[in-house]
Amino acid sequence: MNNHQKSTFHPLGDFLNPALALLGQGLIKSPIWQKLNFANHPYLCKGLNCIKKFIQFNH
């Protein structure tokens, strides 16, 4: 990747990371998120846990 590509996509990442973190923080703390039971849907659960870990890691 050259310097032009880095400068083009860097501001987009700076904008999206805080927005995703705030969205994820709201989802994790919401009562709906806490009440959902994904035990019968392992693939959905795995995907949502992956998203949750990503959001917590970037927060």
mmCIF file as Biopython writes it, N, C-alpha, C and O atoms, coordinates in Angstrom:
data_model
#
loop_
_atom_site.group_PDB
_atom_site.id
_atom_site.type_symbol
_atom_site.label_atom_id
_atom_site.label_alt_id
_atom_site.label_comp_id
_atom_site.label_asym_id
_atom_site.label_entity_id
_atom_site.label_seq_id
_atom_site.pdbx_PDB_ins_code
_atom_site.Cartn_x
_atom_site.Cartn_y
_atom_site.Cartn_z
_atom_site.occupancy
_atom_site.B_iso_or_equiv
_atom_site.auth_seq_id
_atom_site.auth_asym_id
_atom_site.pdbx_PDB_model_num
ATOM 1   N N  . MET A ? 1  ? 0.854   -1.177  0.000  1.0 0.0 1  A 1 
ATOM 2   C CA . MET A ? 1  ? 0.000   0.000   0.000  1.0 0.0 1  A 1 
ATOM 3   C C  . MET A ? 1  ? 0.898   1.237   0.000  1.0 0.0 1  A 1 
ATOM 4   O O  . MET A ? 1  ? 1.854   1.316   0.772  1.0 0.0 1  A 1 
ATOM 5   N N  . ASN A ? 2  ? 0.596   2.173   -0.843 1.0 0.0 2  A 1 
ATOM 6   C CA . ASN A ? 2  ? 1.408   3.385   -0.901 1.0 0.0 2  A 1 
ATOM 7   C C  . ASN A ? 2  ? 0.836   4.481   0.005  1.0 0.0 2  A 1 
ATOM 8   O O  . ASN A ? 2  ? -0.225  4.302   0.601  1.0 0.0 2  A 1 
ATOM 9   N N  . ASN A ? 3  ? 1.530   5.601   0.106  1.0 0.0 3  A 1 
ATOM 10  C CA . ASN A ? 3  ? 1.110   6.686   0.996  1.0 0.0 3  A 1 
ATOM 11  C C  . ASN A ? 3  ? -0.224  7.293   0.597  1.0 0.0 3  A 1 
ATOM 12  O O  . ASN A ? 3  ? -0.984  7.739   1.457  1.0 0.0 3  A 1 
ATOM 13  N N  . HIS A ? 4  ? -0.518  7.316   -0.700 1.0 0.0 4  A 1 
ATOM 14  C CA . HIS A ? 4  ? -1.791  7.885   -1.145 1.0 0.0 4  A 1 
ATOM 15  C C  . HIS A ? 4  ? -2.960  7.051   -0.627 1.0 0.0 4  A 1 
ATOM 16  O O  . HIS A ? 4  ? -3.965  7.608   -0.187 1.0 0.0 4  A 1 
ATOM 17  N N  . GLN A ? 5  ? -2.844  5.746   -0.674 1.0 0.0 5  A 1 
ATOM 18  C CA . GLN A ? 5  ? -3.924  4.888   -0.187 1.0 0.0 5  A 1 
ATOM 19  C C  . GLN A ? 5  ? -4.106  5.052   1.313  1.0 0.0 5  A 1 
ATOM 20  O O  . GLN A ? 5  ? -5.238  5.078   1.796  1.0 0.0 5  A 1 
ATOM 21  N N  . LYS A ? 6  ? -3.025  5.162   2.050  1.0 0.0 6  A 1 
ATOM 22  C CA . LYS A ? 6  ? -3.132  5.344   3.497  1.0 0.0 6  A 1 
ATOM 23  C C  . LYS A ? 6  ? -3.840  6.651   3.830  1.0 0.0 6  A 1 
ATOM 24  O O  . LYS A ? 6  ? -4.708  6.683   4.702  1.0 0.0 6  A 1 
ATOM 25  N N  . SER A ? 7  ? -3.476  7.722   3.146  1.0 0.0 7  A 1 
ATOM 26  C CA . SER A ? 7  ? -4.080  9.014   3.455  1.0 0.0 7  A 1 
ATOM 27  C C  . SER A ? 7  ? -5.543  9.069   3.025  1.0 0.0 7  A 1 
ATOM 28  O O  . SER A ? 7  ? -6.327  9.825   3.599  1.0 0.0 7  A 1 
ATOM 29  N N  . THR A ? 8  ? -5.917  8.279   2.024  1.0 0.0 8  A 1 
ATOM 30  C CA . THR A ? 8  ? -7.298  8.276   1.559  1.0 0.0 8  A 1 
ATOM 31  C C  . THR A ? 8  ? -8.217  7.567   2.546  1.0 0.0 8  A 1 
ATOM 32  O O  . THR A ? 8  ? -9.315  8.052   2.817  1.0 0.0 8  A 1 
ATOM 33  N N  . PHE A ? 9  ? -7.792  6.436   3.084  1.0 0.0 9  A 1 
ATOM 34  C CA . PHE A ? 9  ? -8.675  5.620   3.915  1.0 0.0 9  A 1 
ATOM 35  C C  . PHE A ? 9  ? -8.532  5.902   5.403  1.0 0.0 9  A 1 
ATOM 36  O O  . PHE A ? 9  ? -9.401  5.509   6.181  1.0 0.0 9  A 1 
ATOM 37  N N  . HIS A ? 10 ? -7.477  6.562   5.817  1.0 0.0 10 A 1 
ATOM 38  C CA . HIS A ? 10 ? -7.274  6.814   7.242  1.0 0.0 10 A 1 
ATOM 39  C C  . HIS A ? 10 ? -8.386  7.663   7.861  1.0 0.0 10 A 1 
ATOM 40  O O  . HIS A ? 10 ? -8.884  7.293   8.924  1.0 0.0 10 A 1 
ATOM 41  N N  . PRO A ? 11 ? -8.804  8.781   7.256  1.0 0.0 11 A 1 
ATOM 42  C CA . PRO A ? 11 ? -9.894  9.567   7.856  1.0 0.0 11 A 1 
ATOM 43  C C  . PRO A ? 11 ? -11.207 8.786   7.956  1.0 0.0 11 A 1 
ATOM 44  O O  . PRO A ? 11 ? -11.986 8.993   8.887  1.0 0.0 11 A 1 
ATOM 45  N N  . LEU A ? 12 ? -11.445 7.905   7.014  1.0 0.0 12 A 1 
ATOM 46  C CA . LEU A ? 12 ? -12.663 7.097   7.072  1.0 0.0 12 A 1 
ATOM 47  C C  . LEU A ? 12 ? -12.630 6.193   8.295  1.0 0.0 12 A 1 
ATOM 48  O O  . LEU A ? 12 ? -13.640 6.050   8.986  1.0 0.0 12 A 1 
ATOM 49  N N  . GLY A ? 13 ? -11.495 5.589   8.568  1.0 0.0 13 A 1 
ATOM 50  C CA . GLY A ? 13 ? -11.346 4.750   9.753  1.0 0.0 13 A 1 
ATOM 51  C C  . GLY A ? 13 ? -11.479 5.546   11.032 1.0 0.0 13 A 1 
ATOM 52  O O  . GLY A ? 13 ? -12.074 5.075   12.001 1.0 0.0 13 A 1 
ATOM 53  N N  . ASP A ? 14 ? -10.927 6.758   11.043 1.0 0.0 14 A 1 
ATOM 54  C CA . ASP A ? 14 ? -11.043 7.617   12.221 1.0 0.0 14 A 1 
ATOM 55  C C  . ASP A ? 14 ? -12.496 7.983   12.495 1.0 0.0 14 A 1 
ATOM 56  O O  . ASP A ? 14 ? -12.887 8.173   13.647 1.0 0.0 14 A 1 
ATOM 57  N N  . PHE A ? 15 ? -13.288 8.079   11.443 1.0 0.0 15 A 1 
ATOM 58  C CA . PHE A ? 15 ? -14.706 8.397   11.613 1.0 0.0 15 A 1 
ATOM 59  C C  . PHE A ? 15 ? -15.500 7.172   12.048 1.0 0.0 15 A 1 
ATOM 60  O O  . PHE A ? 15 ? -16.348 7.271   12.934 1.0 0.0 15 A 1 
ATOM 61  N N  . LEU A ? 16 ? -15.237 6.021   11.441 1.0 0.0 16 A 1 
ATOM 62  C CA . LEU A ? 16 ? -16.053 4.837   11.686 1.0 0.0 16 A 1 
ATOM 63  C C  . LEU A ? 16 ? -15.777 4.177   13.031 1.0 0.0 16 A 1 
ATOM 64  O O  . LEU A ? 16 ? -16.714 3.700   13.672 1.0 0.0 16 A 1 
ATOM 65  N N  . ASN A ? 17 ? -14.537 4.134   13.476 1.0 0.0 17 A 1 
ATOM 66  C CA . ASN A ? 17 ? -14.229 3.432   14.718 1.0 0.0 17 A 1 
ATOM 67  C C  . ASN A ? 17 ? -14.993 3.987   15.920 1.0 0.0 17 A 1 
ATOM 68  O O  . ASN A ? 17 ? -15.595 3.197   16.648 1.0 0.0 17 A 1 
ATOM 69  N N  . PRO A ? 18 ? -15.006 5.302   16.173 1.0 0.0 18 A 1 
ATOM 70  C CA . PRO A ? 18 ? -15.795 5.809   17.302 1.0 0.0 18 A 1 
ATOM 71  C C  . PRO A ? 18 ? -17.296 5.596   17.116 1.0 0.0 18 A 1 
ATOM 72  O O  . PRO A ? 18 ? -18.011 5.327   18.081 1.0 0.0 18 A 1 
ATOM 73  N N  . ALA A ? 19 ? -17.770 5.716   15.886 1.0 0.0 19 A 1 
ATOM 74  C CA . ALA A ? 19 ? -19.202 5.514   15.639 1.0 0.0 19 A 1 
ATOM 75  C C  . ALA A ? 19 ? -19.589 4.073   15.930 1.0 0.0 19 A 1 
ATOM 76  O O  . ALA A ? 19 ? -20.617 3.826   16.562 1.0 0.0 19 A 1 
ATOM 77  N N  . LEU A ? 20 ? -18.787 3.123   15.480 1.0 0.0 20 A 1 
ATOM 78  C CA . LEU A ? 20 ? -19.066 1.711   15.754 1.0 0.0 20 A 1 
ATOM 79  C C  . LEU A ? 20 ? -18.944 1.405   17.240 1.0 0.0 20 A 1 
ATOM 80  O O  . LEU A ? 20 ? -19.715 0.608   17.773 1.0 0.0 20 A 1 
ATOM 81  N N  . ALA A ? 21 ? -17.990 2.025   17.908 1.0 0.0 21 A 1 
ATOM 82  C CA . ALA A ? 21 ? -17.817 1.802   19.342 1.0 0.0 21 A 1 
ATOM 83  C C  . ALA A ? 21 ? -19.041 2.289   20.111 1.0 0.0 21 A 1 
ATOM 84  O O  . ALA A ? 21 ? -19.525 1.599   21.008 1.0 0.0 21 A 1 
ATOM 85  N N  . LEU A ? 22 ? -19.543 3.471   19.765 1.0 0.0 22 A 1 
ATOM 86  C CA . LEU A ? 22 ? -20.733 3.993   20.441 1.0 0.0 22 A 1 
ATOM 87  C C  . LEU A ? 22 ? -21.953 3.131   20.164 1.0 0.0 22 A 1 
ATOM 88  O O  . LEU A ? 22 ? -22.752 2.865   21.063 1.0 0.0 22 A 1 
ATOM 89  N N  . LEU A ? 23 ? -22.095 2.698   18.926 1.0 0.0 23 A 1 
ATOM 90  C CA . LEU A ? 23 ? -23.211 1.828   18.573 1.0 0.0 23 A 1 
ATOM 91  C C  . LEU A ? 23 ? -23.120 0.521   19.346 1.0 0.0 23 A 1 
ATOM 92  O O  . LEU A ? 23 ? -24.116 0.051   19.897 1.0 0.0 23 A 1 
ATOM 93  N N  . GLY A ? 24 ? -21.953 -0.056  19.388 1.0 0.0 24 A 1 
ATOM 94  C CA . GLY A ? 24 ? -21.761 -1.317  20.099 1.0 0.0 24 A 1 
ATOM 95  C C  . GLY A ? 24 ? -21.979 -1.176  21.586 1.0 0.0 24 A 1 
ATOM 96  O O  . GLY A ? 24 ? -22.551 -2.064  22.218 1.0 0.0 24 A 1 
ATOM 97  N N  . GLN A ? 25 ? -21.532 -0.072  22.153 1.0 0.0 25 A 1 
ATOM 98  C CA . GLN A ? 25 ? -21.715 0.158   23.579 1.0 0.0 25 A 1 
ATOM 99  C C  . GLN A ? 25 ? -23.204 0.240   23.907 1.0 0.0 25 A 1 
ATOM 100 O O  . GLN A ? 25 ? -23.652 -0.293  24.922 1.0 0.0 25 A 1 
ATOM 101 N N  . GLY A ? 26 ? -23.954 0.898   23.058 1.0 0.0 26 A 1 
ATOM 102 C CA . GLY A ? 26 ? -25.397 0.982   23.262 1.0 0.0 26 A 1 
ATOM 103 C C  . GLY A ? 26 ? -26.072 -0.368  23.125 1.0 0.0 26 A 1 
ATOM 104 O O  . GLY A ? 26 ? -26.984 -0.687  23.889 1.0 0.0 26 A 1 
ATOM 105 N N  . LEU A ? 27 ? -25.635 -1.166  22.160 1.0 0.0 27 A 1 
ATOM 106 C CA . LEU A ? 27 ? -26.222 -2.491  21.966 1.0 0.0 27 A 1 
ATOM 107 C C  . LEU A ? 27 ? -25.917 -3.416  23.129 1.0 0.0 27 A 1 
ATOM 108 O O  . LEU A ? 27 ? -26.797 -4.138  23.597 1.0 0.0 27 A 1 
ATOM 109 N N  . ILE A ? 28 ? -24.680 -3.399  23.596 1.0 0.0 28 A 1 
ATOM 110 C CA . ILE A ? 28 ? -24.274 -4.307  24.669 1.0 0.0 28 A 1 
ATOM 111 C C  . ILE A ? 28 ? -25.018 -3.978  25.958 1.0 0.0 28 A 1 
ATOM 112 O O  . ILE A ? 28 ? -25.375 -4.884  26.710 1.0 0.0 28 A 1 
ATOM 113 N N  . LYS A ? 29 ? -25.254 -2.707  26.221 1.0 0.0 29 A 1 
ATOM 114 C CA . LYS A ? 29 ? -25.913 -2.295  27.458 1.0 0.0 29 A 1 
ATOM 115 C C  . LYS A ? 29 ? -27.435 -2.362  27.372 1.0 0.0 29 A 1 
ATOM 116 O O  . LYS A ? 29 ? -28.116 -2.242  28.390 1.0 0.0 29 A 1 
ATOM 117 N N  . SER A ? 30 ? -27.969 -2.550  26.185 1.0 0.0 30 A 1 
ATOM 118 C CA . SER A ? 30 ? -29.423 -2.539  26.041 1.0 0.0 30 A 1 
ATOM 119 C C  . SER A ? 30 ? -30.041 -3.793  26.649 1.0 0.0 30 A 1 
ATOM 120 O O  . SER A ? 30 ? -29.449 -4.870  26.577 1.0 0.0 30 A 1 
ATOM 121 N N  . PRO A ? 31 ? -31.227 -3.666  27.247 1.0 0.0 31 A 1 
ATOM 122 C CA . PRO A ? 31 ? -31.890 -4.830  27.839 1.0 0.0 31 A 1 
ATOM 123 C C  . PRO A ? 31 ? -32.238 -5.894  26.801 1.0 0.0 31 A 1 
ATOM 124 O O  . PRO A ? 31 ? -32.268 -7.084  27.117 1.0 0.0 31 A 1 
ATOM 125 N N  . ILE A ? 32 ? -32.496 -5.477  25.579 1.0 0.0 32 A 1 
ATOM 126 C CA . ILE A ? 32 ? -32.833 -6.443  24.529 1.0 0.0 32 A 1 
ATOM 127 C C  . ILE A ? 32 ? -31.641 -7.348  24.263 1.0 0.0 32 A 1 
ATOM 128 O O  . ILE A ? 32 ? -31.804 -8.563  24.153 1.0 0.0 32 A 1 
ATOM 129 N N  . TRP A ? 33 ? -30.443 -6.776  24.159 1.0 0.0 33 A 1 
ATOM 130 C CA . TRP A ? 33 ? -29.226 -7.569  23.912 1.0 0.0 33 A 1 
ATOM 131 C C  . TRP A ? 33 ? -29.022 -8.574  25.038 1.0 0.0 33 A 1 
ATOM 132 O O  . TRP A ? 33 ? -28.650 -9.720  24.785 1.0 0.0 33 A 1 
ATOM 133 N N  . GLN A ? 34 ? -29.262 -8.155  26.282 1.0 0.0 34 A 1 
ATOM 134 C CA . GLN A ? 34 ? -29.021 -9.009  27.436 1.0 0.0 34 A 1 
ATOM 135 C C  . GLN A ? 34 ? -30.067 -10.109 27.551 1.0 0.0 34 A 1 
ATOM 136 O O  . GLN A ? 34 ? -29.778 -11.168 28.108 1.0 0.0 34 A 1 
ATOM 137 N N  . LYS A ? 35 ? -31.277 -9.888  27.037 1.0 0.0 35 A 1 
ATOM 138 C CA . LYS A ? 35 ? -32.341 -10.883 27.150 1.0 0.0 35 A 1 
ATOM 139 C C  . LYS A ? 35 ? -32.333 -11.907 26.022 1.0 0.0 35 A 1 
ATOM 140 O O  . LYS A ? 35 ? -32.934 -12.974 26.147 1.0 0.0 35 A 1 
ATOM 141 N N  . LEU A ? 36 ? -31.655 -11.590 24.922 1.0 0.0 36 A 1 
ATOM 142 C CA . LEU A ? 36 ? -31.669 -12.507 23.788 1.0 0.0 36 A 1 
ATOM 143 C C  . LEU A ? 36 ? -30.944 -13.796 24.135 1.0 0.0 36 A 1 
ATOM 144 O O  . LEU A ? 36 ? -29.900 -13.787 24.787 1.0 0.0 36 A 1 
ATOM 145 N N  . ASN A ? 37 ? -31.518 -14.903 23.686 1.0 0.0 37 A 1 
ATOM 146 C CA . ASN A ? 37 ? -30.910 -16.206 23.911 1.0 0.0 37 A 1 
ATOM 147 C C  . ASN A ? 37 ? -30.625 -16.821 22.558 1.0 0.0 37 A 1 
ATOM 148 O O  . ASN A ? 37 ? -31.547 -17.168 21.821 1.0 0.0 37 A 1 
ATOM 149 N N  . PHE A ? 38 ? -29.346 -16.958 22.227 1.0 0.0 38 A 1 
ATOM 150 C CA . PHE A ? 38 ? -28.958 -17.484 20.931 1.0 0.0 38 A 1 
ATOM 151 C C  . PHE A ? 38 ? -28.483 -18.929 21.024 1.0 0.0 38 A 1 
ATOM 152 O O  . PHE A ? 38 ? -27.788 -19.409 20.128 1.0 0.0 38 A 1 
ATOM 153 N N  . ALA A ? 39 ? -28.850 -19.632 22.100 1.0 0.0 39 A 1 
ATOM 154 C CA . ALA A ? 39 ? -28.377 -21.001 22.293 1.0 0.0 39 A 1 
ATOM 155 C C  . ALA A ? 39 ? -28.836 -21.915 21.162 1.0 0.0 39 A 1 
ATOM 156 O O  . ALA A ? 39 ? -28.148 -22.883 20.837 1.0 0.0 39 A 1 
ATOM 157 N N  . ASN A ? 40 ? -29.979 -21.627 20.562 1.0 0.0 40 A 1 
ATOM 158 C CA . ASN A ? 40 ? -30.494 -22.467 19.481 1.0 0.0 40 A 1 
ATOM 159 C C  . ASN A ? 40 ? -29.978 -22.042 18.114 1.0 0.0 40 A 1 
ATOM 160 O O  . ASN A ? 40 ? -30.298 -22.676 17.108 1.0 0.0 40 A 1 
ATOM 161 N N  . HIS A ? 41 ? -29.195 -20.994 18.065 1.0 0.0 41 A 1 
ATOM 162 C CA . HIS A ? 41 ? -28.675 -20.478 16.801 1.0 0.0 41 A 1 
ATOM 163 C C  . HIS A ? 41 ? -27.166 -20.265 16.916 1.0 0.0 41 A 1 
ATOM 164 O O  . HIS A ? 41 ? -26.716 -19.124 17.020 1.0 0.0 41 A 1 
ATOM 165 N N  . PRO A ? 42 ? -26.379 -21.339 16.899 1.0 0.0 42 A 1 
ATOM 166 C CA . PRO A ? 42 ? -24.938 -21.203 17.157 1.0 0.0 42 A 1 
ATOM 167 C C  . PRO A ? 42 ? -24.203 -20.328 16.151 1.0 0.0 42 A 1 
ATOM 168 O O  . PRO A ? 42 ? -23.265 -19.626 16.528 1.0 0.0 42 A 1 
ATOM 169 N N  . TYR A ? 43 ? -24.603 -20.351 14.878 1.0 0.0 43 A 1 
ATOM 170 C CA . TYR A ? 43 ? -23.898 -19.535 13.892 1.0 0.0 43 A 1 
ATOM 171 C C  . TYR A ? 43 ? -24.177 -18.055 14.119 1.0 0.0 43 A 1 
ATOM 172 O O  . TYR A ? 43 ? -23.271 -17.228 14.014 1.0 0.0 43 A 1 
ATOM 173 N N  . LEU A ? 44 ? -25.422 -17.721 14.428 1.0 0.0 44 A 1 
ATOM 174 C CA . LEU A ? 44 ? -25.772 -16.338 14.725 1.0 0.0 44 A 1 
ATOM 175 C C  . LEU A ? 44 ? -25.057 -15.879 15.988 1.0 0.0 44 A 1 
ATOM 176 O O  . LEU A ? 44 ? -24.531 -14.767 16.048 1.0 0.0 44 A 1 
ATOM 177 N N  . CYS A ? 45 ? -25.042 -16.740 16.986 1.0 0.0 45 A 1 
ATOM 178 C CA . CYS A ? 45 ? -24.374 -16.422 18.245 1.0 0.0 45 A 1 
ATOM 179 C C  . CYS A ? 45 ? -22.893 -16.169 18.013 1.0 0.0 45 A 1 
ATOM 180 O O  . CYS A ? 45 ? -22.332 -15.214 18.551 1.0 0.0 45 A 1 
ATOM 181 N N  . LYS A ? 46 ? -22.262 -17.013 17.221 1.0 0.0 46 A 1 
ATOM 182 C CA . LYS A ? 46 ? -20.833 -16.863 16.937 1.0 0.0 46 A 1 
ATOM 183 C C  . LYS A ? 46 ? -20.562 -15.531 16.234 1.0 0.0 46 A 1 
ATOM 184 O O  . LYS A ? 46 ? -19.604 -14.836 16.573 1.0 0.0 46 A 1 
ATOM 185 N N  . GLY A ? 47 ? -21.390 -15.179 15.271 1.0 0.0 47 A 1 
ATOM 186 C CA . GLY A ? 47 ? -21.213 -13.921 14.560 1.0 0.0 47 A 1 
ATOM 187 C C  . GLY A ? 47 ? -21.413 -12.717 15.457 1.0 0.0 47 A 1 
ATOM 188 O O  . GLY A ? 47 ? -20.644 -11.758 15.391 1.0 0.0 47 A 1 
ATOM 189 N N  . LEU A ? 48 ? -22.440 -12.756 16.296 1.0 0.0 48 A 1 
ATOM 190 C CA . LEU A ? 48 ? -22.700 -11.631 17.193 1.0 0.0 48 A 1 
ATOM 191 C C  . LEU A ? 48 ? -21.622 -11.513 18.259 1.0 0.0 48 A 1 
ATOM 192 O O  . LEU A ? 48 ? -21.240 -10.404 18.633 1.0 0.0 48 A 1 
ATOM 193 N N  . ASN A ? 49 ? -21.127 -12.643 18.750 1.0 0.0 49 A 1 
ATOM 194 C CA . ASN A ? 49 ? -20.040 -12.593 19.726 1.0 0.0 49 A 1 
ATOM 195 C C  . ASN A ? 49 ? -18.783 -12.017 19.102 1.0 0.0 49 A 1 
ATOM 196 O O  . ASN A ? 49 ? -18.036 -11.291 19.759 1.0 0.0 49 A 1 
ATOM 197 N N  . CYS A ? 50 ? -18.548 -12.332 17.853 1.0 0.0 50 A 1 
ATOM 198 C CA . CYS A ? 50 ? -17.394 -11.788 17.138 1.0 0.0 50 A 1 
ATOM 199 C C  . CYS A ? 50 ? -17.519 -10.270 17.023 1.0 0.0 50 A 1 
ATOM 200 O O  . CYS A ? 50 ? -16.551 -9.544  17.248 1.0 0.0 50 A 1 
ATOM 201 N N  . ILE A ? 51 ? -18.702 -9.798  16.676 1.0 0.0 51 A 1 
ATOM 202 C CA . ILE A ? 51 ? -18.944 -8.354  16.570 1.0 0.0 51 A 1 
ATOM 203 C C  . ILE A ? 51 ? -18.781 -7.694  17.940 1.0 0.0 51 A 1 
ATOM 204 O O  . ILE A ? 51 ? -18.181 -6.626  18.056 1.0 0.0 51 A 1 
ATOM 205 N N  . LYS A ? 52 ? -19.322 -8.339  18.973 1.0 0.0 52 A 1 
ATOM 206 C CA . LYS A ? 52 ? -19.236 -7.801  20.327 1.0 0.0 52 A 1 
ATOM 207 C C  . LYS A ? 52 ? -17.775 -7.682  20.770 1.0 0.0 52 A 1 
ATOM 208 O O  . LYS A ? 52 ? -17.385 -6.668  21.348 1.0 0.0 52 A 1 
ATOM 209 N N  . LYS A ? 53 ? -16.968 -8.711  20.503 1.0 0.0 53 A 1 
ATOM 210 C CA . LYS A ? 53 ? -15.549 -8.673  20.868 1.0 0.0 53 A 1 
ATOM 211 C C  . LYS A ? 53 ? -14.817 -7.589  20.086 1.0 0.0 53 A 1 
ATOM 212 O O  . LYS A ? 53 ? -13.958 -6.900  20.636 1.0 0.0 53 A 1 
ATOM 213 N N  . PHE A ? 54 ? -15.152 -7.434  18.812 1.0 0.0 54 A 1 
ATOM 214 C CA . PHE A ? 54 ? -14.524 -6.404  17.983 1.0 0.0 54 A 1 
ATOM 215 C C  . PHE A ? 54 ? -14.825 -5.018  18.539 1.0 0.0 54 A 1 
ATOM 216 O O  . PHE A ? 54 ? -13.940 -4.165  18.618 1.0 0.0 54 A 1 
ATOM 217 N N  . ILE A ? 55 ? -16.068 -4.802  18.920 1.0 0.0 55 A 1 
ATOM 218 C CA . ILE A ? 55 ? -16.471 -3.496  19.443 1.0 0.0 55 A 1 
ATOM 219 C C  . ILE A ? 55 ? -15.774 -3.225  20.772 1.0 0.0 55 A 1 
ATOM 220 O O  . ILE A ? 55 ? -15.290 -2.117  21.002 1.0 0.0 55 A 1 
ATOM 221 N N  . GLN A ? 56 ? -15.721 -4.228  21.648 1.0 0.0 56 A 1 
ATOM 222 C CA . GLN A ? 56 ? -15.069 -4.041  22.935 1.0 0.0 56 A 1 
ATOM 223 C C  . GLN A ? 56 ? -13.574 -3.814  22.760 1.0 0.0 56 A 1 
ATOM 224 O O  . GLN A ? 56 ? -12.979 -3.025  23.494 1.0 0.0 56 A 1 
ATOM 225 N N  . PHE A ? 57 ? -12.960 -4.495  21.799 1.0 0.0 57 A 1 
ATOM 226 C CA . PHE A ? 57 ? -11.529 -4.342  21.546 1.0 0.0 57 A 1 
ATOM 227 C C  . PHE A ? 57 ? -11.209 -2.940  21.045 1.0 0.0 57 A 1 
ATOM 228 O O  . PHE A ? 57 ? -10.188 -2.362  21.419 1.0 0.0 57 A 1 
ATOM 229 N N  . ASN A ? 58 ? -12.075 -2.393  20.203 1.0 0.0 58 A 1 
ATOM 230 C CA . ASN A ? 58 ? -11.835 -1.073  19.624 1.0 0.0 58 A 1 
ATOM 231 C C  . ASN A ? 58 ? -12.290 0.062   20.527 1.0 0.0 58 A 1 
ATOM 232 O O  . ASN A ? 58 ? -11.988 1.223   20.253 1.0 0.0 58 A 1 
ATOM 233 N N  . HIS A ? 59 ? -12.998 -0.246  21.580 1.0 0.0 59 A 1 
ATOM 234 C CA . HIS A ? 59 ? -13.488 0.802   22.478 1.0 0.0 59 A 1 
ATOM 235 C C  . HIS A ? 59 ? -12.402 1.164   23.379 1.0 0.0 59 A 1 
ATOM 236 O O  . HIS A ? 59 ? -12.574 2.033   24.235 1.0 0.0 59 A 1 
#
